Amino acid sequence: MEMHQLRYFTAVARTGNFTRAAEQCHIAQPSLSQQIRKLEEELDEKLILRLPGGKSRLTPAGEILLGRANRILAEAQSAVEELRDRQKVISGAVRLGAIPTIAPFLIPEALLAFNAEHPQVELVVHEATTEQLLTQLERNELDFVMVSPPLTGGPWHTEVLGVEPLYLVVPDGNRYIKQRAPLLDDLREEEFILMREGHCLTGQVMRFCKLAEFRPRVRFLSAQVETLKALIRSGAGVSLLPSMALANASPADTSLHVIAFRDPVPQREIVFASLPDFPLPRAAKEFQNQLRAVFAKRQAYQPPTAKPAKKKPARKR
């Protein structure tokens, strides 16, 4: 059993297709198939079933081997990283996943700063929903992901990056611009604009509203935060957005108003999640540190919130 055979085997398991696995491994498909057959002959077990249409599926023996093969490859990679650490050189690749309500607000700044310091590191970023990212993580296609709990499946190794508040975002002319800071319960009659189903922020908003004992009236669903904000500007409804999504708001943008809630303030937690049996490469750990720095800076920023109108003093009679 050789390391390259295990890499080919896990690639087929990950892609479910010999041709795609060969492309990812930069090897001709017949050569990859030959190495898989040699591995099966050595173990005297059928590991992969060839299906019509070029697809494949692991046998029970293959499922057993996959877990061990992933751990062996991870340990081998960890050994390489440890030896590189001795040379004080950070190199290799970082495979990161992040949800759409985090990726555009933290990663660009962190990526530019990290690249300037470690140009030899390749950074690959995947943006998707929490469920999709956890599936990729489970397949060992990503080193770690940035998501917001709750997390399904697992077990996952998680590390809290921080907690951030959610703000009420309303269009020009909304009644809350001049009123006292609202509670969630005050929004029963508002029409909401939310991220489409599958995005964790929508699930969190729905849970907050449920705790306030109402179901929000959803008028629009969007796949992008900027589209959601544009819909709010048009007067189509209101929404709840995390502080990092509002940090780049232009002071001249008077058609979008950010309003802080009264206690209890709705908030979300952000975590790094990874596989417990796969130690992170040094480059990934260093990039996490860069993300922490950017997040801390964003948290120091407070979005300009609409101030309640001052009450006129009563006239003396």
Wavefront OBJ file of the C-alpha trace (Angstrom):
o trace
v 0.000 0.000 0.000
v 1.504 3.302 -1.123
v 0.630 6.912 -0.351
v -0.228 7.812 -3.940
v -2.648 4.870 -4.098
v -4.439 6.195 -1.011
v -4.597 9.673 -2.563
v -6.125 8.261 -5.733
v -8.569 6.145 -3.736
v -9.777 9.091 -1.595
v -10.109 11.251 -4.716
v -12.433 8.679 -6.304
v -14.392 8.418 -3.047
v -14.689 12.202 -2.876
v -15.742 12.795 -6.488
v -17.657 9.580 -7.162
v -16.079 9.523 -10.603
v -12.791 8.083 -11.906
v -12.348 10.715 -14.609
v -12.808 13.681 -12.242
v -10.565 12.017 -9.672
v -7.825 11.605 -12.279
v -8.150 15.268 -13.238
v -7.831 16.372 -9.610
v -4.794 14.133 -9.127
v -3.211 15.289 -12.424
v -2.859 11.733 -13.719
v -4.254 9.853 -16.694
v -7.478 8.020 -15.881
v -6.180 4.554 -16.956
v -3.150 4.966 -14.668
v -5.374 5.914 -11.744
v -7.643 2.911 -12.368
v -4.608 0.618 -12.521
v -3.351 1.855 -9.148
v -6.799 1.337 -7.585
v -6.839 -2.240 -8.932
v -3.378 -2.883 -7.454
v -4.614 -1.597 -4.103
v -7.640 -3.898 -4.269
v -5.427 -6.855 -5.188
v -3.075 -6.157 -2.295
v -5.947 -5.935 0.191
v -7.873 -8.784 -1.488
v -11.019 -6.650 -1.248
v -13.240 -4.894 -3.747
v -13.114 -1.229 -2.689
v -15.024 0.633 -5.415
v -18.008 -0.364 -7.535
v -17.919 0.917 -11.125
v -21.422 2.125 -12.071
v -22.947 3.112 -15.430
v -22.271 6.598 -16.681
v -18.756 6.742 -15.254
v -20.003 6.927 -11.673
v -18.643 4.936 -8.758
v -19.586 3.966 -5.205
v -17.598 2.623 -2.279
v -18.157 -0.923 -1.086
v -18.426 -1.613 2.671
v -14.704 -2.443 2.630
v -14.056 0.833 0.832
v -15.990 2.767 3.481
v -13.800 1.209 6.179
v -10.604 2.047 4.319
v -11.704 5.625 3.560
v -11.674 6.729 7.195
v -8.215 5.298 7.809
v -6.876 6.570 4.477
v -7.993 10.118 5.294
v -6.282 9.958 8.686
v -3.070 8.531 7.165
v -2.947 11.278 4.526
v -3.705 13.944 7.130
v -0.890 12.698 9.364
v 1.482 12.651 6.410
v 0.534 16.224 5.543
v 0.932 17.216 9.193
v 4.456 15.757 9.188
v 5.301 17.790 6.082
v 3.924 20.943 7.700
v 5.868 20.312 10.902
v 9.113 19.956 8.957
v 8.318 23.153 7.071
v 7.720 24.866 10.408
v 11.281 24.005 11.358
v 12.388 25.991 8.353
v 10.178 28.939 9.434
v 8.587 28.950 6.008
v 4.811 28.995 5.636
v 3.757 27.428 2.360
v 1.211 25.041 0.911
v -2.496 25.673 0.400
v -5.388 26.809 2.566
v -8.859 25.555 1.608
v -11.418 27.720 3.366
v -15.206 27.753 3.245
v -17.424 30.622 4.430
v -21.100 31.492 4.354
v -22.264 34.479 2.197
v -22.982 36.660 5.248
v -19.317 36.359 6.294
v -17.208 35.765 3.169
v -17.415 39.197 1.443
v -16.990 41.157 4.679
v -13.998 39.438 6.331
v -12.099 37.407 3.757
v -10.981 40.045 1.173
v -9.160 42.196 3.735
v -7.670 39.165 5.492
v -6.631 37.610 2.192
v -4.805 40.707 0.946
v -2.909 41.142 4.212
v -2.032 37.447 4.380
v -0.873 37.303 0.751
v 1.403 40.277 1.298
v 3.128 38.462 4.172
v 2.990 34.902 2.816
v 2.910 35.080 -1.004
v 3.926 31.417 -1.324
v 0.664 30.198 0.229
v -2.218 29.359 -2.112
v -5.609 30.414 -0.756
v -8.759 28.761 -2.120
v -12.091 30.108 -0.867
v -15.490 28.419 -1.272
v -18.677 30.392 -0.543
v -21.826 28.349 0.119
v -24.529 27.652 2.686
v -23.649 26.078 6.026
v -25.036 22.696 5.011
v -23.057 22.651 1.758
v -19.836 23.715 3.498
v -20.153 21.056 6.201
v -20.640 18.419 3.507
v -17.427 19.568 1.818
v -15.649 19.603 5.161
v -16.796 16.075 5.940
v -15.352 14.948 2.586
v -12.039 16.594 3.537
v -12.351 19.010 0.615
v -11.851 21.987 2.979
v -9.420 22.602 5.841
v -11.901 24.637 7.881
v -15.061 26.683 7.483
v -16.447 29.907 8.952
v -20.085 29.429 9.856
v -22.712 30.445 12.391
v -24.306 27.785 14.657
v -26.295 25.659 14.989
v -24.281 23.054 13.068
v -25.747 19.733 11.975
v -23.918 16.436 11.563
v -20.415 16.154 12.859
v -18.768 15.722 15.213
v -16.954 18.979 14.484
v -14.068 20.689 16.173
v -15.234 24.283 16.711
v -13.530 27.422 17.938
v -15.520 30.586 18.597
v -14.345 33.569 16.584
v -16.787 35.929 18.238
v -20.343 37.146 18.668
v -21.905 40.036 16.773
v -25.242 41.833 17.158
v -27.964 41.975 14.547
v -29.440 45.354 13.630
v -32.793 46.366 12.229
v -32.269 47.840 8.738
v -35.110 49.928 7.330
v -35.743 52.237 4.329
v -36.147 55.982 4.437
v -39.472 57.004 5.953
v -39.851 53.949 8.202
v -41.561 54.744 11.508
v -38.712 53.353 13.627
v -36.281 56.014 12.431
v -37.798 58.567 14.808
v -39.162 56.236 17.487
v -37.516 54.582 20.462
v -35.291 51.568 19.880
v -37.576 48.630 19.095
v -37.976 45.140 20.440
v -38.398 42.248 18.025
v -41.990 42.044 19.189
v -42.605 45.479 17.662
v -41.996 44.159 14.140
v -45.086 41.980 13.835
v -46.661 44.144 11.134
v -43.488 44.722 9.103
v -42.751 42.995 5.806
v -39.377 41.245 5.890
v -36.687 40.717 3.270
v -34.512 37.725 4.142
v -31.802 35.556 2.664
v -33.244 32.612 0.768
v -33.902 29.314 2.530
v -30.798 27.356 3.461
v -28.904 30.415 4.704
v -28.295 30.299 8.438
v -29.088 33.996 8.956
v -32.662 33.382 7.805
v -32.988 30.465 10.214
v -31.682 32.643 13.043
v -34.102 35.479 12.277
v -36.992 33.013 12.161
v -35.968 31.596 15.561
v -35.681 35.082 17.108
v -39.156 35.958 15.847
v -40.511 32.663 17.175
v -39.148 33.546 20.619
v -41.048 36.833 20.285
v -44.130 34.711 19.476
v -44.752 35.769 15.903
v -43.925 34.568 12.413
v -42.421 37.249 10.161
v -44.249 38.226 6.990
v -41.604 37.492 4.355
v -42.026 39.470 1.137
v -38.725 38.783 -0.654
v -35.929 36.228 -0.459
v -32.460 37.078 -1.738
v -29.251 35.115 -2.293
v -26.934 38.113 -1.763
v -26.664 40.622 1.073
v -26.150 43.562 -1.298
v -29.331 42.669 -3.203
v -31.182 42.452 0.098
v -29.959 45.945 1.058
v -30.978 47.309 -2.355
v -34.492 45.944 -1.832
v -34.673 47.655 1.553
v -33.590 50.967 -0.033
v -36.444 50.633 -2.513
v -38.923 50.462 0.362
v -39.825 46.807 -0.178
v -39.425 45.883 3.488
v -37.073 45.605 6.467
v -34.499 43.074 7.580
v -32.068 42.056 10.310
v -28.390 42.155 9.363
v -25.162 41.479 11.286
v -22.858 44.376 12.083
v -20.092 43.236 9.697
v -22.509 43.498 6.749
v -23.053 47.169 7.609
v -19.474 48.234 8.317
v -18.888 49.466 4.752
v -22.102 51.471 4.541
v -21.543 54.923 3.072
v -22.455 57.845 5.361
v -24.044 59.447 2.287
v -26.449 56.526 1.935
v -29.414 58.203 3.615
v -31.934 55.742 2.141
v -30.759 52.921 4.433
v -31.174 53.284 8.197
v -29.557 51.060 10.817
v -31.353 50.809 14.148
v -30.127 49.074 17.304
v -32.554 46.914 19.261
v -33.329 47.264 22.928
v -32.268 44.374 25.144
v -32.459 41.488 24.587
v -30.438 42.242 21.438
v -30.533 39.443 18.801
v -27.026 38.251 18.014
v -25.203 35.462 16.239
v -22.078 33.466 17.028
v -19.356 32.864 14.438
v -17.094 29.828 14.673
v -14.265 28.092 12.885
v -15.236 24.451 12.280
v -12.903 21.651 11.214
v -12.615 17.872 11.412
v -11.410 16.681 14.843
v -9.094 13.983 13.412
v -7.389 16.286 10.887
v -4.802 18.697 12.352
v -4.809 22.033 10.551
v -1.755 22.920 8.441
v 0.309 25.788 9.801
v -0.756 28.016 6.897
v -4.425 27.485 7.816
v -3.736 28.365 11.464
v -1.923 31.536 10.416
v -4.792 32.544 8.151
v -7.216 32.011 11.043
v -5.132 34.481 13.054
v -5.457 36.993 10.214
v -9.221 36.499 10.175
v -9.339 37.073 13.953
v -7.562 40.399 13.509
v -9.988 41.562 10.818
v -13.000 40.410 12.844
v -11.763 42.278 15.941
v -11.390 45.452 13.865
v -14.878 45.063 12.428
v -16.306 44.543 15.920
v -14.717 47.786 17.083
v -16.815 49.540 14.425
v -20.345 50.545 15.403
v -22.753 51.226 12.518
v -24.346 54.685 12.647
v -27.787 54.088 14.077
v -30.866 56.215 13.628
v -31.478 58.358 16.689
v -34.942 58.773 18.197
v -36.477 62.188 17.708
v -36.205 64.472 20.714
v -39.458 65.186 22.477
v -40.468 68.820 22.685
v -40.831 70.080 26.270
v -44.418 70.583 27.359
v -45.596 74.176 27.470
v -46.206 75.658 30.883
v -49.712 76.866 31.434
l 1 2 3 4 5 6 7 8 9 10 11 12 13 14 15 16 17 18 19 20 21 22 23 24 25 26 27 28 29 30 31 32 33 34 35 36 37 38 39 40 41 42 43 44 45 46 47 48 49 50 51 52 53 54 55 56 57 58 59 60 61 62 63 64 65 66 67 68 69 70 71 72 73 74 75 76 77 78 79 80 81 82 83 84 85 86 87 88 89 90 91 92 93 94 95 96 97 98 99 100 101 102 103 104 105 106 107 108 109 110 111 112 113 114 115 116 117 118 119 120 121 122 123 124 125 126 127 128 129 130 131 132 133 134 135 136 137 138 139 140 141 142 143 144 145 146 147 148 149 150 151 152 153 154 155 156 157 158 159 160 161 162 163 164 165 166 167 168 169 170 171 172 173 174 175 176 177 178 179 180 181 182 183 184 185 186 187 188 189 190 191 192 193 194 195 196 197 198 199 200 201 202 203 204 205 206 207 208 209 210 211 212 213 214 215 216 217 218 219 220 221 222 223 224 225 226 227 228 229 230 231 232 233 234 235 236 237 238 239 240 241 242 243 244 245 246 247 248 249 250 251 252 253 254 255 256 257 258 259 260 261 262 263 264 265 266 267 268 269 270 271 272 273 274 275 276 277 278 279 280 281 282 283 284 285 286 287 288 289 290 291 292 293 294 295 296 297 298 299 300 301 302 303 304 305 306 307 308 309 310 311 312 313 314 315 316 317
